[in-house]
Amino acid sequence: MKYTLRQLEVFLTTAHTENISRAAQLLNMSQSAASSALRELEQQFDIQLFDRVGKTLQLNELGRLLQPRAEELLERARELESALGHHTQSGPLKVGATLSIGNYLAVRLMAKYIEEPGARVTLEVANTATISHKVEHFELDIGLIEGEVHHPDLEVTRWRDDELVVFCAPDHPYAKKAVLTDEDLLGATWIVREPGSGTRQTFDRALHGLLPNLNILLELQHTEAIKRAVEAGLGLGCLSKITLTEAFARGSLVPLATEGKDWQRSLYFIVHRQKYRSAGLLRWLDICHESSL
């Protein structure tokens, strides 16, 4: 065999970081050793995998073509290493989740996953655009997202139902209204999620006809920050129902009904189409499906 798994690790880590020094740090190697491994891999096959732009290494067409195959091969090798070393099927898993899922659903899933000896999981929480980008580039094994994604390299699978809820503080003028009309919505001040989030995507779709004239005061990245701002009386909010259950029960926030607006949505799994479905990844999917029953 003309290549080693270490050479593939250097290739893939460099592809993710676009910098050989950073790749060497992540792999606990010297920069010279990492550079040699990458150079030997290219020389052995008389190929070039990166376009070198200053200190940045960007995957070229051949590099992008080979990256998914190298990722799959390395994932299989890691699974074998885990099975040999720990006698377990479920190895380390890198999961990405959007904010509502990551903060309110993912911890229970992680607790179930690590019940099996040797199973480990790391969680990265970000918005839909960021999670999708990292799954696309093999930086995450799987993403759990709230927004809709359309990318030829990503396999998107519906997971469970969800819905958004408009809400306000108990002393807000709208708190006693039975149903909010379009005029009410246009007359309100709004605290909403940032563009690129799944929640914002659903919000924009539901209020499509009113959107240009809405008074959006703040766009925030965190659900808790939005809830605190609404509790302080700064305006109306709109978030996933799963993030608001406790606040509604306490009475610190009040749900509001809207006239003729569709707040329903789905939550999804996303996996790269060329991602190897390891035993750990399949087990994670099983746990997620069981949680939605």
Backbone as CSV, one residue per row, in Angstrom:
resi,resn,N_x,N_y,N_z,CA_x,CA_y,CA_z,C_x,C_y,C_z
1,MET,0.845,-1.180,0.000,0.000,0.000,0.000,0.894,1.249,0.000
2,LYS,0.625,2.178,-0.911,1.504,3.331,-1.098,1.186,4.494,-0.151
3,TYR,0.099,4.428,0.582,-0.238,5.515,1.494,-0.487,4.962,2.883
4,THR,-0.437,5.835,3.874,-0.703,5.441,5.259,-1.921,6.196,5.770
5,LEU,-2.508,5.668,6.842,-3.646,6.353,7.450,-3.221,7.705,8.012
6,ARG,-1.979,7.799,8.472,-1.486,9.072,8.981,-1.450,10.118,7.881
7,GLN,-1.027,9.701,6.683,-1.016,10.635,5.562,-2.434,11.122,5.251
8,LEU,-3.397,10.219,5.324,-4.785,10.617,5.088,-5.276,11.569,6.166
9,GLU,-4.866,11.329,7.429,-5.240,12.244,8.506,-4.696,13.642,8.247
10,VAL,-3.451,13.718,7.802,-2.849,15.021,7.503,-3.593,15.684,6.344
11,PHE,-3.877,14.923,5.306,-4.610,15.445,4.153,-5.967,16.010,4.571
12,LEU,-6.739,15.239,5.329,-8.089,15.658,5.705,-8.070,16.822,6.697
13,THR,-7.166,16.790,7.652,-7.099,17.879,8.630,-6.648,19.170,7.963
14,THR,-5.730,19.060,7.023,-5.301,20.235,6.270,-6.444,20.769,5.415
15,ALA,-7.242,19.871,4.859,-8.406,20.298,4.074,-9.383,21.090,4.938
16,HIS,-9.538,20.687,6.204,-10.469,21.372,7.101,-9.916,22.707,7.571
17,THR,-8.626,22.756,7.860,-8.034,23.972,8.439,-7.459,24.916,7.397
18,GLU,-7.143,24.383,6.208,-6.507,25.141,5.130,-5.156,25.707,5.566
19,ASN,-4.529,25.030,6.528,-3.240,25.508,7.034,-2.467,24.329,7.611
20,ILE,-1.261,24.078,7.117,-0.504,22.902,7.537,-0.040,23.026,8.990
21,SER,0.252,24.245,9.445,0.679,24.432,10.840,-0.453,24.092,11.793
22,ARG,-1.647,24.563,11.475,-2.814,24.273,12.319,-3.134,22.786,12.295
23,ALA,-3.023,22.168,11.133,-3.265,20.728,11.022,-2.279,19.956,11.889
24,ALA,-1.021,20.356,11.856,-0.006,19.683,12.674,-0.321,19.805,14.155
25,GLN,-0.765,20.981,14.599,-1.130,21.170,16.002,-2.265,20.247,16.404
26,LEU,-3.296,20.160,15.563,-4.445,19.315,15.883,-4.077,17.837,15.934
27,LEU,-3.079,17.447,15.152,-2.663,16.042,15.099,-1.479,15.745,16.017
28,ASN,-1.075,16.753,16.805,0.066,16.587,17.713,1.325,16.148,16.968
29,MET,1.585,16.797,15.849,2.759,16.535,15.038,3.566,17.822,14.903
30,SER,4.820,17.692,14.521,5.592,18.875,14.161,5.135,19.328,12.778
31,GLN,5.341,20.602,12.485,4.955,21.105,11.178,5.743,20.417,10.066
32,SER,7.006,20.138,10.307,7.825,19.493,9.278,7.331,18.076,8.997
33,ALA,6.922,17.363,10.058,6.414,15.999,9.873,5.113,16.003,9.092
34,ALA,4.238,16.965,9.402,2.965,17.048,8.685,3.192,17.421,7.225
35,SER,4.087,18.376,6.995,4.404,18.779,5.618,4.993,17.611,4.830
36,SER,5.857,16.838,5.473,6.475,15.684,4.806,5.432,14.632,4.454
37,ALA,4.499,14.390,5.391,3.469,13.378,5.144,2.608,13.775,3.949
38,LEU,2.225,15.050,3.888,1.395,15.515,2.775,2.178,15.491,1.472
39,ARG,3.435,15.908,1.526,4.264,15.927,0.317,4.499,14.507,-0.205
40,GLU,4.749,13.571,0.697,4.977,12.182,0.287,3.727,11.583,-0.342
41,LEU,2.553,11.905,0.241,1.308,11.391,-0.320,1.137,11.873,-1.761
42,GLU,1.413,13.149,-2.008,1.262,13.694,-3.350,2.330,13.143,-4.298
43,GLN,3.568,13.004,-3.810,4.658,12.535,-4.675,4.501,11.064,-5.048
44,GLN,3.980,10.263,-4.122,3.822,8.831,-4.392,2.886,8.572,-5.560
45,PHE,1.925,9.479,-5.761,0.950,9.288,-6.838,1.082,10.357,-7.929
46,ASP,2.108,11.200,-7.799,2.354,12.257,-8.773,1.100,13.112,-8.980
47,ILE,0.573,13.600,-7.870,-0.637,14.412,-7.902,-0.430,15.657,-7.045
48,GLN,-1.352,16.603,-7.184,-1.421,17.770,-6.303,-2.845,17.872,-5.792
49,LEU,-2.996,17.943,-4.466,-4.316,17.935,-3.842,-4.792,19.327,-3.442
50,PHE,-3.877,20.281,-3.356,-4.215,21.624,-2.900,-3.669,22.674,-3.862
51,ASP,-4.383,23.793,-3.922,-3.846,24.994,-4.540,-3.241,25.827,-3.421
52,ARG,-1.990,26.176,-3.555,-1.285,26.902,-2.510,-1.341,28.393,-2.777
53,VAL,-2.092,29.112,-1.912,-2.274,30.552,-2.035,-1.685,31.202,-0.793
54,GLY,-0.435,31.661,-0.893,0.256,32.173,0.284,0.429,31.060,1.301
55,LYS,-0.042,31.298,2.539,0.018,30.280,3.588,-1.241,29.426,3.635
56,THR,-2.176,29.698,2.762,-3.442,28.962,2.742,-3.387,27.841,1.725
57,LEU,-3.866,26.673,2.139,-3.954,25.515,1.251,-5.426,25.234,0.980
58,GLN,-5.852,25.410,-0.248,-7.242,25.190,-0.620,-7.351,23.952,-1.491
59,LEU,-8.301,23.077,-1.157,-8.500,21.872,-1.954,-8.762,22.225,-3.415
60,ASN,-8.054,21.535,-4.307,-8.352,21.705,-5.719,-9.404,20.682,-6.135
61,GLU,-9.688,20.605,-7.430,-10.759,19.716,-7.906,-10.486,18.256,-7.534
62,LEU,-9.238,17.795,-7.696,-8.904,16.417,-7.350,-9.031,16.196,-5.840
63,GLY,-8.562,17.160,-5.054,-8.660,17.041,-3.602,-10.096,16.918,-3.132
64,ARG,-10.975,17.747,-3.720,-12.401,17.682,-3.345,-13.018,16.352,-3.752
65,LEU,-12.557,15.796,-4.872,-13.078,14.511,-5.330,-12.669,13.381,-4.380
66,LEU,-11.440,13.425,-3.884,-10.917,12.346,-3.039,-11.295,12.492,-1.571
67,GLN,-11.651,13.689,-1.131,-11.921,13.919,0.284,-12.994,12.988,0.872
68,PRO,-14.171,12.832,0.235,-15.178,11.938,0.828,-14.702,10.494,0.944
69,ARG,-13.929,10.014,-0.037,-13.450,8.631,0.009,-12.434,8.455,1.131
70,ALA,-11.576,9.460,1.305,-10.603,9.397,2.392,-11.299,9.467,3.748
71,GLU,-12.334,10.307,3.860,-13.098,10.409,5.107,-13.725,9.063,5.460
72,GLU,-14.307,8.412,4.460,-14.962,7.126,4.707,-13.952,6.075,5.142
73,LEU,-12.810,6.027,4.456,-11.782,5.045,4.791,-11.261,5.268,6.211
74,LEU,-11.024,6.525,6.579,-10.505,6.824,7.907,-11.538,6.528,8.981
75,GLU,-12.805,6.778,8.680,-13.872,6.474,9.634,-13.962,4.971,9.883
76,ARG,-13.817,4.183,8.830,-13.833,2.725,9.004,-12.647,2.270,9.855
77,ALA,-11.506,2.883,9.631,-10.319,2.527,10.412,-10.506,2.879,11.882
78,ARG,-11.122,4.028,12.159,-11.372,4.423,13.549,-12.365,3.483,14.223
79,GLU,-13.371,3.074,13.461,-14.348,2.142,14.019,-13.690,0.813,14.370
80,LEU,-12.815,0.332,13.489,-12.097,-0.905,13.756,-11.207,-0.746,14.991
81,GLU,-10.511,0.387,15.087,-9.656,0.640,16.241,-10.470,0.654,17.528
82,SER,-11.649,1.265,17.477,-12.507,1.310,18.661,-12.970,-0.079,19.046
83,ALA,-13.357,-0.858,18.049,-13.821,-2.214,18.333,-12.706,-3.085,18.904
84,LEU,-11.486,-2.921,18.364,-10.357,-3.707,18.851,-9.944,-3.293,20.265
85,GLY,-10.006,-1.975,20.517,-9.521,-1.484,21.796,-10.525,-1.542,22.919
86,HIS,-11.805,-1.416,22.586,-12.815,-1.326,23.636,-13.876,-2.414,23.548
87,HIS,-13.804,-3.240,22.508,-14.804,-4.289,22.328,-16.210,-3.702,22.309
88,THR,-16.357,-2.610,21.586,-17.660,-1.960,21.511,-17.922,-1.530,20.084
89,GLN,-19.175,-1.399,19.740,-19.526,-0.997,18.390,-19.605,0.511,18.224
90,SER,-20.006,1.217,19.262,-20.228,2.659,19.148,-18.993,3.421,19.584
91,GLY,-18.381,4.118,18.631,-17.177,4.878,18.941,-17.478,6.355,19.083
92,PRO,-16.430,7.198,19.020,-16.615,8.640,19.141,-17.492,9.182,18.007
93,LEU,-18.365,10.119,18.346,-19.285,10.692,17.371,-19.285,12.210,17.530
94,LYS,-19.203,12.920,16.397,-19.243,14.381,16.403,-20.612,14.833,15.889
95,VAL,-21.411,15.395,16.783,-22.782,15.784,16.468,-22.894,17.305,16.477
96,GLY,-23.601,17.827,15.490,-23.930,19.245,15.479,-25.422,19.416,15.636
97,ALA,-25.846,20.436,16.361,-27.269,20.689,16.565,-27.532,22.181,16.554
98,THR,-28.665,22.558,16.008,-29.073,23.953,16.084,-29.499,24.282,17.509
99,LEU,-29.678,25.574,17.803,-29.771,26.016,19.187,-30.932,25.402,19.956
100,SER,-32.110,25.389,19.375,-33.262,24.837,20.095,-33.059,23.358,20.388
101,ILE,-32.555,22.619,19.402,-32.313,21.190,19.589,-31.167,20.965,20.552
102,GLY,-30.079,21.687,20.351,-28.896,21.498,21.183,-29.133,21.818,22.644
103,ASN,-29.910,22.863,22.918,-30.125,23.293,24.295,-31.266,22.570,24.997
104,TYR,-32.195,21.985,24.234,-33.385,21.436,24.873,-33.640,19.961,24.587
105,LEU,-33.001,19.377,23.588,-33.245,17.973,23.253,-31.986,17.109,23.271
106,ALA,-30.848,17.683,22.889,-29.664,16.873,22.606,-29.053,16.221,23.842
107,VAL,-29.137,16.872,24.997,-28.468,16.317,26.183,-29.029,14.949,26.544
108,ARG,-30.335,14.805,26.453,-30.944,13.495,26.759,-30.485,12.431,25.759
109,LEU,-30.334,12.829,24.507,-29.864,11.890,23.484,-28.425,11.474,23.764
110,MET,-27.598,12.444,24.164,-26.200,12.155,24.469,-26.091,11.219,25.676
111,ALA,-26.909,11.455,26.687,-26.876,10.601,27.881,-27.202,9.159,27.534
112,LYS,-28.145,8.976,26.614,-28.503,7.621,26.191,-27.374,6.990,25.382
113,TYR,-26.741,7.770,24.514,-25.688,7.239,23.645,-24.495,6.744,24.442
114,ILE,-24.093,7.478,25.472,-22.876,7.118,26.217,-23.123,6.039,27.271
115,GLU,-24.339,5.507,27.329,-24.586,4.384,28.244,-23.751,3.169,27.855
116,GLU,-23.460,3.043,26.561,-22.671,1.901,26.097,-21.195,2.151,26.377
117,PRO,-20.482,1.205,26.974,-19.059,1.397,27.303,-18.240,1.786,26.067
118,GLY,-17.412,2.790,26.220,-16.549,3.217,25.124,-17.166,4.224,24.187
119,ALA,-18.465,4.406,24.260,-19.132,5.362,23.375,-18.914,6.785,23.881
120,ARG,-18.515,7.671,22.984,-18.304,9.069,23.335,-18.957,9.946,22.277
121,VAL,-19.412,11.114,22.698,-20.040,12.034,21.751,-19.675,13.457,22.138
122,THR,-19.362,14.264,21.128,-19.152,15.695,21.338,-20.256,16.441,20.601
123,LEU,-20.665,17.558,21.164,-21.785,18.317,20.604,-21.346,19.738,20.293
124,GLU,-21.631,20.182,19.081,-21.411,21.579,18.692,-22.759,22.211,18.404
125,VAL,-23.036,23.348,19.015,-24.317,24.027,18.857,-24.110,25.313,18.060
126,ALA,-24.860,25.462,16.972,-24.760,26.655,16.123,-26.050,26.750,15.310
127,ASN,-26.128,27.724,14.401,-27.353,27.828,13.607,-27.316,26.853,12.428
128,THR,-28.426,26.777,11.713,-28.575,25.797,10.635,-27.498,25.951,9.564
129,ALA,-27.211,27.193,9.179,-26.226,27.420,8.119,-24.853,26.892,8.522
130,THR,-24.457,27.128,9.774,-23.138,26.695,10.241,-23.059,25.179,10.346
131,ILE,-24.084,24.558,10.928,-24.091,23.100,11.074,-24.067,22.436,9.698
132,SER,-24.848,22.935,8.773,-24.887,22.358,7.425,-23.522,22.449,6.751
133,HIS,-22.867,23.592,6.898,-21.538,23.777,6.306,-20.551,22.763,6.878
134,LYS,-20.603,22.524,8.177,-19.638,21.618,8.806,-19.930,20.159,8.463
135,VAL,-21.187,19.786,8.311,-21.503,18.433,7.858,-21.046,18.253,6.413
136,GLU,-21.258,19.262,5.602,-20.851,19.210,4.197,-19.349,18.990,4.061
137,HIS,-18.568,19.554,4.980,-17.112,19.457,4.903,-16.543,18.411,5.864
138,PHE,-17.390,17.503,6.341,-16.974,16.370,7.170,-16.374,16.791,8.518
139,GLU,-16.680,17.993,8.965,-16.214,18.416,10.283,-17.141,17.887,11.379
140,LEU,-18.344,17.495,10.996,-19.305,16.858,11.897,-19.825,15.591,11.230
141,ASP,-20.113,14.573,12.047,-20.637,13.321,11.502,-22.098,13.442,11.114
142,ILE,-22.861,14.200,11.892,-24.298,14.336,11.651,-24.765,15.660,12.212
143,GLY,-25.782,16.234,11.594,-26.381,17.464,12.095,-27.853,17.257,12.405
144,LEU,-28.323,17.891,13.459,-29.737,17.917,13.824,-30.168,19.368,13.688
145,ILE,-31.024,19.653,12.708,-31.289,21.047,12.352,-32.778,21.357,12.348
146,GLU,-33.071,22.667,12.442,-34.452,23.152,12.433,-34.852,23.704,11.074
147,GLY,-33.888,24.140,10.296,-34.200,24.757,9.015,-34.189,23.772,7.869
148,GLU,-34.666,24.219,6.727,-34.649,23.398,5.516,-33.347,23.646,4.770
149,VAL,-32.733,22.576,4.300,-31.457,22.660,3.596,-31.576,21.933,2.268
150,HIS,-31.050,22.538,1.238,-31.037,21.906,-0.091,-29.612,21.972,-0.624
151,HIS,-28.923,20.847,-0.544,-27.546,20.774,-1.035,-27.335,19.385,-1.624
152,PRO,-26.753,19.286,-2.817,-26.626,17.980,-3.475,-25.786,16.970,-2.700
153,ASP,-24.883,17.435,-1.821,-24.023,16.517,-1.081,-24.604,16.088,0.264
154,LEU,-25.747,16.661,0.652,-26.321,16.370,1.966,-27.605,15.562,1.838
155,GLU,-27.687,14.517,2.631,-28.911,13.715,2.720,-29.728,14.256,3.888
156,VAL,-30.923,14.740,3.596,-31.780,15.369,4.602,-32.949,14.438,4.903
157,THR,-33.125,14.083,6.173,-34.171,13.151,6.587,-35.028,13.796,7.671
158,ARG,-36.331,13.776,7.474,-37.234,14.339,8.489,-37.135,13.531,9.779
159,TRP,-37.076,14.233,10.907,-36.943,13.594,12.219,-38.241,13.671,13.024
160,ARG,-38.716,14.875,13.321,-39.898,15.022,14.159,-40.564,16.368,13.882
161,ASP,-41.815,16.506,14.349,-42.558,17.749,14.171,-42.185,18.765,15.237
162,ASP,-42.369,20.023,14.890,-42.152,21.115,15.838,-43.034,22.271,15.386
163,GLU,-43.190,23.275,16.234,-43.911,24.475,15.852,-43.356,25.675,16.597
164,LEU,-43.468,26.833,15.974,-43.085,28.075,16.623,-44.286,28.672,17.345
165,VAL,-44.007,29.486,18.357,-45.049,30.161,19.122,-44.663,31.625,19.274
166,VAL,-45.599,32.505,18.996,-45.413,33.928,19.273,-45.713,34.155,20.753
167,PHE,-44.950,35.019,21.416,-45.148,35.203,22.853,-44.775,36.624,23.270
168,CYS,-45.215,36.977,24.490,-44.928,38.302,25.021,-44.811,38.229,26.534
169,ALA,-44.488,39.334,27.157,-44.450,39.419,28.609,-45.876,39.501,29.156
170,PRO,-46.118,39.081,30.402,-47.473,39.093,30.970,-48.114,40.474,31.012
171,ASP,-47.307,41.527,31.116,-47.866,42.878,31.198,-47.869,43.608,29.853
172,HIS,-47.574,42.881,28.760,-47.609,43.490,27.439,-49.059,43.758,27.048
173,PRO,-49.327,44.837,26.299,-50.711,45.140,25.885,-51.399,44.013,25.116
174,TYR,-50.623,43.161,24.446,-51.230,42.069,23.673,-51.523,40.823,24.526
175,ALA,-51.075,40.800,25.764,-51.155,39.573,26.576,-52.577,39.077,26.762
176,LYS,-53.553,39.976,26.757,-54.953,39.598,26.988,-55.748,39.410,25.700
177,LYS,-55.099,39.614,24.555,-55.799,39.459,23.282,-56.032,37.986,22.958
178,ALA,-57.206,37.657,22.488,-57.522,36.263,22.144,-56.754,35.830,20.901
179,VAL,-56.741,36.672,19.872,-56.056,36.368,18.616,-55.435,37.653,18.077
180,LEU,-54.200,37.585,17.620,-53.541,38.737,17.018,-53.854,38.807,15.531
181,THR,-54.267,39.976,15.072,-54.532,40.195,13.652,-53.242,40.636,12.956
182,ASP,-53.294,40.741,11.640,-52.141,41.249,10.899,-51.787,42.665,11.345
183,GLU,-52.801,43.458,11.652,-52.552,44.816,12.119,-51.790,44.805,13.449
184,ASP,-52.153,43.856,14.327,-51.444,43.727,15.598,-49.967,43.367,15.364
185,LEU,-49.743,42.425,14.455,-48.374,41.982,14.182,-47.532,43.109,13.596
186,LEU,-48.147,43.911,12.725,-47.421,45.029,12.118,-47.183,46.160,13.123
187,GLY,-48.045,46.246,14.095,-47.900,47.297,15.097,-46.965,46.947,16.236
188,ALA,-46.476,45.711,16.258,-45.623,45.252,17.354,-44.147,45.489,17.060
189,THR,-43.365,45.514,18.120,-41.905,45.478,18.022,-41.459,44.035,18.225
190,TRP,-40.482,43.565,17.436,-40.112,42.146,17.438,-38.662,41.940,17.874
191,ILE,-38.470,40.847,18.612,-37.133,40.352,18.975,-37.039,38.951,18.371
192,VAL,-36.180,38.733,17.375,-36.204,37.481,16.622,-34.793,36.907,16.456
193,ARG,-34.755,35.654,15.975,-33.473,35.000,15.687,-32.830,35.621,14.454
194,GLU,-31.534,35.352,14.319,-30.755,35.938,13.238,-30.985,35.198,11.918
195,PRO,-30.789,35.864,10.767,-30.839,35.168,9.478,-29.830,34.024,9.452
196,GLY,-30.191,32.910,8.824,-29.341,31.722,8.793,-29.792,30.666,9.767
197,SER,-30.672,31.045,10.706,-31.194,30.066,11.659,-32.471,29.443,11.111
198,GLY,-32.761,28.205,11.528,-33.982,27.538,11.096,-35.221,28.231,11.628
199,THR,-35.135,28.745,12.868,-36.270,29.452,13.456,-36.610,30.694,12.638
200,ARG,-35.581,31.434,12.230,-35.829,32.630,11.417,-36.413,32.244,10.053
201,GLN,-35.972,31.145,9.517,-36.494,30.683,8.228,-37.998,30.449,8.301
202,THR,-38.449,29.761,9.376,-39.881,29.489,9.551,-40.642,30.775,9.839
203,PHE,-40.069,31.650,10.654,-40.688,32.943,10.968,-40.919,33.754,9.697
204,ASP,-39.886,33.852,8.863,-40.003,34.623,7.622,-41.046,34.026,6.691
205,ARG,-41.114,32.696,6.641,-42.099,32.057,5.761,-43.519,32.308,6.253
206,ALA,-43.740,32.203,7.572,-45.081,32.378,8.132,-45.589,33.809,7.952
207,LEU,-44.682,34.774,8.024,-45.078,36.185,7.929,-44.616,36.814,6.615
208,HIS,-44.543,35.976,5.587,-43.972,36.426,4.307,-44.615,37.711,3.802
209,GLY,-45.923,37.791,3.814,-46.606,38.963,3.279,-46.412,40.220,4.102
210,LEU,-46.114,40.053,5.382,-45.968,41.197,6.288,-44.502,41.593,6.500
211,LEU,-43.594,40.708,6.122,-42.182,40.830,6.501,-41.558,42.193,6.197
212,PRO,-41.776,42.769,5.005,-41.100,44.041,4.707,-41.486,45.174,5.661
213,ASN,-42.658,45.057,6.286,-43.146,46.145,7.122,-43.094,45.842,8.619
214,LEU,-42.518,44.703,8.995,-42.402,44.382,10.418,-41.349,45.269,11.078
215,ASN,-41.595,45.605,12.325,-40.656,46.412,13.093,-39.768,45.479,13.918
216,ILE,-38.645,45.055,13.336,-37.721,44.147,14.022,-36.678,44.980,14.753
217,LEU,-36.762,44.952,16.079,-35.870,45.750,16.905,-34.511,45.085,17.082
218,LEU,-34.530,43.764,17.366,-33.295,43.034,17.646,-33.296,41.692,16.930
219,GLU,-32.124,41.292,16.438,-31.897,39.958,15.895,-30.801,39.316,16.751
220,LEU,-31.149,38.273,17.489,-30.224,37.682,18.451,-29.970,36.216,18.116
221,GLN,-28.788,35.731,18.478,-28.395,34.362,18.146,-28.856,33.341,19.187
222,HIS,-29.242,33.771,20.363,-29.537,32.819,21.432,-30.985,32.929,21.907
223,THR,-31.624,31.780,22.050,-33.024,31.754,22.469,-33.215,32.360,23.855
224,GLU,-32.294,32.103,24.776,-32.443,32.641,26.126,-32.360,34.161,26.124
225,ALA,-31.514,34.717,25.279,-31.413,36.168,25.181,-32.718,36.765,24.658
226,ILE,-33.330,36.094,23.702,-34.616,36.566,23.169,-35.680,36.515,24.254
227,LYS,-35.724,35.427,25.011,-36.721,35.304,26.080,-36.535,36.378,27.143
228,ARG,-35.277,36.662,27.505,-35.019,37.703,28.506,-35.456,39.082,27.984
229,ALA,-35.191,39.353,26.710,-35.571,40.643,26.132,-37.081,40.810,26.107
230,VAL,-37.787,39.739,25.771,-39.255,39.802,25.749,-39.799,39.941,27.164
231,GLU,-39.232,39.215,28.114,-39.659,39.350,29.515,-39.476,40.786,30.003
232,ALA,-38.454,41.461,29.486,-38.177,42.842,29.885,-39.111,43.840,29.209
233,GLY,-40.006,43.341,28.331,-40.992,44.206,27.709,-40.537,44.894,26.443
234,LEU,-39.465,44.388,25.815,-38.950,45.043,24.614,-39.760,44.733,23.361
235,GLY,-40.621,43.720,23.413,-41.422,43.404,22.245,-41.908,41.974,22.249
236,LEU,-42.358,41.510,21.076,-42.811,40.134,20.902,-41.641,39.260,20.461
237,GLY,-41.722,37.971,20.797,-40.753,36.996,20.325,-41.450,35.872,19.598
238,CYS,-40.671,35.045,18.941,-41.212,33.876,18.252,-40.139,32.800,18.238
239,LEU,-40.391,31.717,18.990,-39.416,30.644,19.130,-40.103,29.292,19.098
240,SER,-39.301,28.242,19.063,-39.832,26.891,19.106,-40.576,26.649,20.420
241,LYS,-41.656,25.928,20.325,-42.462,25.605,21.505,-41.637,24.860,22.549
242,ILE,-40.677,24.035,22.108,-39.895,23.242,23.059,-39.000,24.117,23.930
243,THR,-38.724,25.346,23.492,-37.881,26.243,24.277,-38.674,27.080,25.270
244,LEU,-40.001,27.019,25.205,-40.849,27.938,25.971,-41.700,27.266,27.035
245,THR,-41.681,25.939,27.098,-42.576,25.204,28.000,-42.445,25.672,29.446
246,GLU,-41.221,25.752,29.943,-41.016,26.130,31.341,-41.425,27.578,31.597
247,ALA,-41.130,28.466,30.680,-41.486,29.882,30.853,-43.000,30.070,30.871
248,PHE,-43.703,29.328,30.015,-45.166,29.402,30.017,-45.732,28.849,31.328
249,ALA,-45.139,27.770,31.817,-45.604,27.169,33.067,-45.391,28.124,34.251
250,ARG,-44.283,28.849,34.255,-44.000,29.820,35.318,-44.857,31.065,35.206
251,GLY,-45.323,31.345,33.996,-46.081,32.572,33.775,-45.215,33.763,33.469
252,SER,-43.900,33.553,33.251,-43.012,34.672,32.944,-43.149,35.118,31.489
253,LEU,-43.712,34.253,30.653,-44.031,34.575,29.267,-45.431,34.062,28.951
254,VAL,-46.076,34.678,27.959,-47.462,34.345,27.612,-47.537,33.983,26.132
255,PRO,-48.108,32.804,25.775,-48.262,32.458,24.357,-49.374,33.287,23.717
256,LEU,-49.196,33.594,22.443,-50.163,34.400,21.708,-50.629,33.647,20.469
257,ALA,-51.928,33.643,20.233,-52.487,33.045,19.020,-52.464,34.079,17.901
258,THR,-52.226,33.609,16.664,-52.199,34.507,15.509,-53.235,34.057,14.492
259,GLU,-53.679,34.988,13.692,-54.761,34.736,12.746,-54.219,34.225,11.415
260,GLY,-54.524,32.949,11.112,-54.214,32.397,9.791,-52.747,32.245,9.470
261,LYS,-51.898,32.010,10.486,-50.464,31.853,10.251,-50.042,30.412,10.538
262,ASP,-49.209,29.869,9.663,-48.742,28.491,9.800,-47.355,28.484,10.439
263,TRP,-47.284,28.051,11.682,-46.022,28.012,12.416,-45.444,26.596,12.493
264,GLN,-46.062,25.655,11.794,-45.583,24.270,11.840,-44.290,24.119,11.050
265,ARG,-43.448,23.216,11.526,-42.223,22.895,10.801,-41.760,21.502,11.201
266,SER,-40.708,21.035,10.553,-40.100,19.747,10.889,-38.668,19.962,11.324
267,LEU,-38.186,19.049,12.150,-36.769,18.984,12.490,-36.145,17.877,11.646
268,TYR,-34.868,18.023,11.290,-34.244,17.112,10.332,-32.886,16.598,10.816
269,PHE,-32.504,15.428,10.267,-31.124,14.950,10.321,-30.461,15.337,9.002
270,ILE,-29.195,15.699,9.045,-28.435,15.842,7.807,-27.118,15.073,7.942
271,VAL,-26.791,14.311,6.900,-25.560,13.530,6.826,-25.016,13.675,5.406
272,HIS,-23.716,13.755,5.281,-23.125,13.804,3.943,-23.440,12.500,3.211
273,ARG,-23.799,12.601,1.952,-24.207,11.417,1.184,-23.089,10.380,1.092
274,GLN,-21.844,10.819,1.155,-20.727,9.885,1.063,-20.131,9.552,2.431
275,LYS,-20.830,9.954,3.489,-20.375,9.646,4.840,-20.606,8.173,5.140
276,TYR,-19.587,7.517,5.678,-19.726,6.117,6.071,-20.655,6.018,7.272
277,ARG,-21.680,5.183,7.178,-22.642,5.010,8.282,-22.072,4.012,9.284
278,SER,-21.300,4.512,10.222,-20.682,3.652,11.234,-21.740,3.120,12.194
279,ALA,-21.344,2.140,12.988,-22.269,1.593,13.982,-22.708,2.674,14.960
280,GLY,-21.775,3.555,15.339,-22.125,4.629,16.257,-23.129,5.594,15.659
281,LEU,-22.946,5.948,14.388,-23.872,6.859,13.729,-25.258,6.232,13.618
282,LEU,-25.324,4.960,13.269,-26.613,4.277,13.166,-27.295,4.188,14.527
283,ARG,-26.500,3.952,15.577,-27.086,3.885,16.921,-27.640,5.252,17.336
284,TRP,-26.919,6.325,17.009,-27.404,7.662,17.321,-28.750,7.926,16.635
285,LEU,-28.853,7.526,15.384,-30.114,7.712,14.653,-31.245,6.926,15.305
286,ASP,-30.941,5.703,15.742,-31.955,4.891,16.438,-32.432,5.573,17.710
287,ILE,-31.498,6.127,18.480,-31.854,6.803,19.730,-32.734,8.014,19.446
288,CYS,-32.396,8.755,18.406,-33.195,9.932,18.037,-34.616,9.540,17.633
289,HIS,-34.738,8.475,16.832,-36.050,8.026,16.412,-36.876,7.544,17.616
290,GLU,-36.231,6.831,18.537,-36.949,6.357,19.717,-37.444,7.519,20.572
291,SER,-36.691,8.602,20.621,-37.065,9.741,21.449,-38.279,10.476,20.898
292,SER,-38.550,10.301,19.612,-39.666,11.043,19.003,-40.958,10.253,18.989
293,LEU,-40.924,9.009,19.473,-42.120,8.173,19.476,-43.082,8.590,20.588
